[in-house]
Amino acid sequence: MKPVKILVFASLIFLASCGPSTKLEKTWTDPTFTPGSVAAYKKFLVIGNLKDESTRRIAEDKVVASFKNVTAVQSYTYLQPGDTARSSVEERLKKDGFDAVVIMRLSTVDKSTSYVPGTTYGGCY
């Protein structure tokens, strides 16, 4: 029975290694940022600048869920479509106690498909 378990485990590892991988091509980080400086922030507004509304909500929800020991708020629950004046939004953020804003956007998507034709082995049967 043990060889069967090993064969199943090896097959699963092999299949998992064949999956596509996702990688970040470009990122930006503030050079003055230190991980300890996040502790000073207690309330974040998370803004996902994406075209599709449902994708934006999902992305904001996932980022908010990743924050621990702080309050993070999705922009779709806080900002209104009429909030276009930067100064009034900044005043409202300060009044409501926000310390930081996390803004994310999708710059490009690179999709590629590769095809490897199968091989056949001919012979006389």
Rosetta constraint file for C-alpha pairs under 8 A:
AtomPair CA 1 CA 5 HARMONIC 6.77 0.50
AtomPair CA 2 CA 6 HARMONIC 6.43 0.50
AtomPair CA 3 CA 7 HARMONIC 6.10 0.50
AtomPair CA 4 CA 8 HARMONIC 6.16 0.50
AtomPair CA 5 CA 9 HARMONIC 6.08 0.50
AtomPair CA 6 CA 10 HARMONIC 6.02 0.50
AtomPair CA 7 CA 11 HARMONIC 6.07 0.50
AtomPair CA 8 CA 12 HARMONIC 6.23 0.50
AtomPair CA 9 CA 13 HARMONIC 6.30 0.50
AtomPair CA 10 CA 14 HARMONIC 6.13 0.50
AtomPair CA 11 CA 15 HARMONIC 6.17 0.50
AtomPair CA 12 CA 16 HARMONIC 6.10 0.50
AtomPair CA 13 CA 17 HARMONIC 6.26 0.50
AtomPair CA 14 CA 18 HARMONIC 6.74 0.50
AtomPair CA 15 CA 19 HARMONIC 7.20 0.50
AtomPair CA 29 CA 33 HARMONIC 7.49 0.50
AtomPair CA 33 CA 37 HARMONIC 6.94 0.50
AtomPair CA 34 CA 38 HARMONIC 7.67 0.50
AtomPair CA 37 CA 41 HARMONIC 7.70 0.50
AtomPair CA 41 CA 70 HARMONIC 7.53 0.50
AtomPair CA 41 CA 99 HARMONIC 5.54 0.50
AtomPair CA 41 CA 100 HARMONIC 6.84 0.50
AtomPair CA 42 CA 69 HARMONIC 7.91 0.50
AtomPair CA 42 CA 70 HARMONIC 4.95 0.50
AtomPair CA 42 CA 71 HARMONIC 6.08 0.50
AtomPair CA 42 CA 98 HARMONIC 7.60 0.50
AtomPair CA 42 CA 99 HARMONIC 6.45 0.50
AtomPair CA 43 CA 70 HARMONIC 5.94 0.50
AtomPair CA 43 CA 71 HARMONIC 4.65 0.50
AtomPair CA 43 CA 72 HARMONIC 5.67 0.50
AtomPair CA 43 CA 73 HARMONIC 7.81 0.50
AtomPair CA 43 CA 97 HARMONIC 6.89 0.50
AtomPair CA 43 CA 98 HARMONIC 4.91 0.50
AtomPair CA 43 CA 99 HARMONIC 5.41 0.50
AtomPair CA 43 CA 100 HARMONIC 6.69 0.50
AtomPair CA 44 CA 70 HARMONIC 7.66 0.50
AtomPair CA 44 CA 71 HARMONIC 6.22 0.50
AtomPair CA 44 CA 72 HARMONIC 4.57 0.50
AtomPair CA 44 CA 73 HARMONIC 6.21 0.50
AtomPair CA 44 CA 98 HARMONIC 5.75 0.50
AtomPair CA 44 CA 99 HARMONIC 6.08 0.50
AtomPair CA 44 CA 100 HARMONIC 4.95 0.50
AtomPair CA 44 CA 101 HARMONIC 5.47 0.50
AtomPair CA 44 CA 102 HARMONIC 6.94 0.50
AtomPair CA 45 CA 72 HARMONIC 5.80 0.50
AtomPair CA 45 CA 73 HARMONIC 4.96 0.50
AtomPair CA 45 CA 74 HARMONIC 6.10 0.50
AtomPair CA 45 CA 75 HARMONIC 6.27 0.50
AtomPair CA 45 CA 98 HARMONIC 6.92 0.50
AtomPair CA 45 CA 100 HARMONIC 6.52 0.50
AtomPair CA 45 CA 101 HARMONIC 4.73 0.50
AtomPair CA 45 CA 102 HARMONIC 6.13 0.50
AtomPair CA 46 CA 60 HARMONIC 6.17 0.50
AtomPair CA 46 CA 63 HARMONIC 7.43 0.50
AtomPair CA 46 CA 64 HARMONIC 7.02 0.50
AtomPair CA 46 CA 72 HARMONIC 6.85 0.50
AtomPair CA 46 CA 73 HARMONIC 6.04 0.50
AtomPair CA 46 CA 74 HARMONIC 5.10 0.50
AtomPair CA 46 CA 75 HARMONIC 5.70 0.50
AtomPair CA 46 CA 101 HARMONIC 5.95 0.50
AtomPair CA 46 CA 102 HARMONIC 4.78 0.50
AtomPair CA 46 CA 103 HARMONIC 6.13 0.50
AtomPair CA 47 CA 60 HARMONIC 6.67 0.50
AtomPair CA 47 CA 74 HARMONIC 6.64 0.50
AtomPair CA 47 CA 75 HARMONIC 5.21 0.50
AtomPair CA 47 CA 101 HARMONIC 7.35 0.50
AtomPair CA 47 CA 102 HARMONIC 6.03 0.50
AtomPair CA 47 CA 103 HARMONIC 4.76 0.50
AtomPair CA 47 CA 104 HARMONIC 6.37 0.50
AtomPair CA 48 CA 56 HARMONIC 5.48 0.50
AtomPair CA 48 CA 57 HARMONIC 7.71 0.50
AtomPair CA 48 CA 59 HARMONIC 6.77 0.50
AtomPair CA 48 CA 60 HARMONIC 5.97 0.50
AtomPair CA 48 CA 75 HARMONIC 7.68 0.50
AtomPair CA 48 CA 103 HARMONIC 5.95 0.50
AtomPair CA 48 CA 104 HARMONIC 5.02 0.50
AtomPair CA 48 CA 105 HARMONIC 5.99 0.50
AtomPair CA 49 CA 56 HARMONIC 7.03 0.50
AtomPair CA 49 CA 103 HARMONIC 7.12 0.50
AtomPair CA 49 CA 104 HARMONIC 5.97 0.50
AtomPair CA 49 CA 105 HARMONIC 4.81 0.50
AtomPair CA 49 CA 106 HARMONIC 7.43 0.50
AtomPair CA 50 CA 55 HARMONIC 7.18 0.50
AtomPair CA 50 CA 56 HARMONIC 5.46 0.50
AtomPair CA 50 CA 105 HARMONIC 6.06 0.50
AtomPair CA 50 CA 106 HARMONIC 6.65 0.50
AtomPair CA 51 CA 55 HARMONIC 8.00 0.50
AtomPair CA 51 CA 56 HARMONIC 7.44 0.50
AtomPair CA 52 CA 56 HARMONIC 6.15 0.50
AtomPair CA 53 CA 57 HARMONIC 6.24 0.50
AtomPair CA 54 CA 58 HARMONIC 6.23 0.50
AtomPair CA 55 CA 59 HARMONIC 6.09 0.50
AtomPair CA 56 CA 60 HARMONIC 6.10 0.50
AtomPair CA 57 CA 61 HARMONIC 6.01 0.50
AtomPair CA 57 CA 74 HARMONIC 7.80 0.50
AtomPair CA 57 CA 76 HARMONIC 7.06 0.50
AtomPair CA 58 CA 62 HARMONIC 6.23 0.50
AtomPair CA 59 CA 63 HARMONIC 6.30 0.50
AtomPair CA 60 CA 64 HARMONIC 6.08 0.50
AtomPair CA 60 CA 74 HARMONIC 5.71 0.50
AtomPair CA 60 CA 75 HARMONIC 7.65 0.50
AtomPair CA 61 CA 65 HARMONIC 6.10 0.50
AtomPair CA 61 CA 74 HARMONIC 6.66 0.50
AtomPair CA 62 CA 66 HARMONIC 6.31 0.50
AtomPair CA 63 CA 67 HARMONIC 6.86 0.50
AtomPair CA 64 CA 72 HARMONIC 5.40 0.50
AtomPair CA 64 CA 73 HARMONIC 6.60 0.50
AtomPair CA 64 CA 74 HARMONIC 6.83 0.50
AtomPair CA 67 CA 71 HARMONIC 7.69 0.50
AtomPair CA 67 CA 72 HARMONIC 6.92 0.50
AtomPair CA 73 CA 77 HARMONIC 7.31 0.50
AtomPair CA 73 CA 78 HARMONIC 7.26 0.50
AtomPair CA 74 CA 78 HARMONIC 6.69 0.50
AtomPair CA 75 CA 79 HARMONIC 5.42 0.50
AtomPair CA 76 CA 80 HARMONIC 7.46 0.50
AtomPair CA 79 CA 83 HARMONIC 6.47 0.50
AtomPair CA 83 CA 88 HARMONIC 7.89 0.50
AtomPair CA 83 CA 89 HARMONIC 6.66 0.50
AtomPair CA 84 CA 89 HARMONIC 7.70 0.50
AtomPair CA 85 CA 89 HARMONIC 6.42 0.50
AtomPair CA 86 CA 90 HARMONIC 6.12 0.50
AtomPair CA 87 CA 91 HARMONIC 6.20 0.50
AtomPair CA 88 CA 92 HARMONIC 6.17 0.50
AtomPair CA 89 CA 93 HARMONIC 6.11 0.50
AtomPair CA 90 CA 94 HARMONIC 6.22 0.50
AtomPair CA 91 CA 95 HARMONIC 6.06 0.50
AtomPair CA 92 CA 96 HARMONIC 6.08 0.50
AtomPair CA 93 CA 97 HARMONIC 6.31 0.50
AtomPair CA 93 CA 98 HARMONIC 5.39 0.50
AtomPair CA 94 CA 98 HARMONIC 5.74 0.50
AtomPair CA 94 CA 99 HARMONIC 7.56 0.50
